[in-house]
Amino acid sequence: MKLNDLTTQFDALGVGVAGMTYDSPELIKEFDDKWDIKFPVLKDVDGQHVDAWGIRNQEYGPGTFGYRIPYPGVVLMSPKGEILAKWAEKGYRSRADWKKVLREVRTIVAEP
């Protein structure tokens, strides 16, 4: 299951979906076009969000190919910008289980 396939279910919960990457705007557009991405993909300038959210992959230091690369993950934020939950996978080959994330988001947004 891909995030693209679940955007309407997140929308129904009142949760907006966006992706974020350190890639160039040209690569982002190429990826969006190739995979018909149905949500905005934003550029994380200088890894500011990766660091603020605590999901930087520490295996890569300055000057290496993967410097500033995040662990693949998901961050659920409140409208005020507070992190309500995050799911980040070590390495770069694993991805979040989107069905599990959707179930947990349902629980979080339903809480009073």
Secondary structure, DSSP 8 states (H G I E B T S, - for coil): --HHHHHHHHHHTT----EEESS-HHHHHHHHHHHT--S-EEE-GGGHHHHHTT-B-TT--TTSTTTT-B-SEEEEE-TTS-EEEEEE-SSSS----HHHHHHHHHHHHH--
